Amino acid sequence: MTDSGTPPVIPPRKKLSFEQEQPRGAALQQGTLFLYGVIAIALGGVAFYMAVIDHRPLLSGYVIAPAIGAAWFALRLFMMLNSRK
């Protein structure tokens, strides 16, 4: 085998316009986190209200639909909080 020495150095890729940091990006992300948190809590509250106060069956659409929505928004919130940037 022949050794050609050191491999060529590849320059870093130039970021595209939509990949570059925007000054309002941090505020927009904070607003999204807040909105997702509020929606998750509200849907969890609706599911709890329908199950406990309104005495609906746990597997009825009135309880399970907002519970699934709350779980989805909570998962999205968790994913956004733990993203690597």
C-alpha positions as CSV (number, residue, x, y, z in Angstrom):
1,M,0.0,0.0,0.0
2,T,1.1,3.5,-0.7
3,D,0.9,6.2,1.9
4,S,-0.1,9.6,0.5
5,G,0.7,11.4,3.7
6,T,-1.8,13.5,5.5
7,P,-5.4,13.7,4.1
8,P,-6.5,16.9,2.6
9,V,-8.1,19.4,5.0
10,I,-11.8,20.1,4.1
11,P,-12.8,23.6,4.9
12,P,-16.0,24.1,7.1
13,R,-19.2,24.3,5.2
14,K,-20.7,27.8,4.9
15,K,-24.0,28.1,6.8
16,L,-27.1,28.8,4.7
17,S,-29.2,32.0,5.3
18,F,-31.9,30.1,7.3
19,E,-29.3,28.3,9.4
20,Q,-27.6,31.4,10.8
21,E,-28.5,32.8,14.2
22,Q,-31.3,35.3,14.3
23,P,-31.3,37.9,17.0
24,R,-34.9,37.1,17.8
25,G,-34.3,33.3,17.8
26,A,-33.8,33.0,21.5
27,A,-37.0,35.0,22.3
28,L,-38.9,32.9,19.8
29,Q,-37.7,29.7,21.3
30,Q,-38.6,30.9,24.8
31,G,-42.1,31.8,23.6
32,T,-42.5,28.4,22.0
33,L,-41.4,26.7,25.2
34,F,-43.8,28.7,27.2
35,L,-46.7,28.1,24.8
36,Y,-46.1,24.3,24.7
37,G,-45.9,24.2,28.5
38,V,-49.2,26.1,28.8
39,I,-50.9,23.9,26.3
40,A,-49.6,20.7,27.9
41,I,-50.9,21.9,31.4
42,A,-54.2,23.0,30.0
43,L,-54.9,19.7,28.2
44,G,-53.8,17.8,31.2
45,G,-56.3,19.9,33.3
46,V,-59.1,19.2,30.8
47,A,-58.4,15.5,30.9
48,F,-58.3,15.5,34.7
49,Y,-61.5,17.6,34.9
50,M,-63.4,15.3,32.6
51,A,-62.2,12.2,34.5
52,V,-62.6,13.3,38.1
53,I,-65.2,16.1,38.1
54,D,-67.4,15.2,35.2
55,H,-67.1,11.4,35.9
56,R,-66.4,10.3,32.4
57,P,-64.9,6.9,31.7
58,L,-61.1,7.0,31.4
59,L,-61.2,5.5,27.9
60,S,-63.9,7.9,26.6
61,G,-62.9,10.4,23.9
62,Y,-63.5,13.3,26.4
63,V,-60.7,12.0,28.6
64,I,-58.2,10.2,26.4
65,A,-58.0,12.8,23.6
66,P,-56.8,15.7,25.8
67,A,-54.6,13.3,27.7
68,I,-52.9,12.2,24.5
69,G,-52.6,15.8,23.5
70,A,-51.0,16.7,26.8
71,A,-48.6,13.9,26.5
72,W,-47.6,14.9,23.0
73,F,-47.0,18.6,24.0
74,A,-45.1,17.5,27.1
75,L,-42.9,15.2,24.9
76,R,-42.2,18.0,22.4
77,L,-41.4,20.4,25.3
78,F,-39.0,17.8,26.8
79,M,-37.4,17.3,23.4
80,M,-36.9,21.1,22.9
81,L,-35.4,21.5,26.3
82,N,-32.9,18.8,25.8
83,S,-31.9,19.7,22.2
84,R,-28.2,20.1,21.6
85,K,-27.4,23.4,20.1
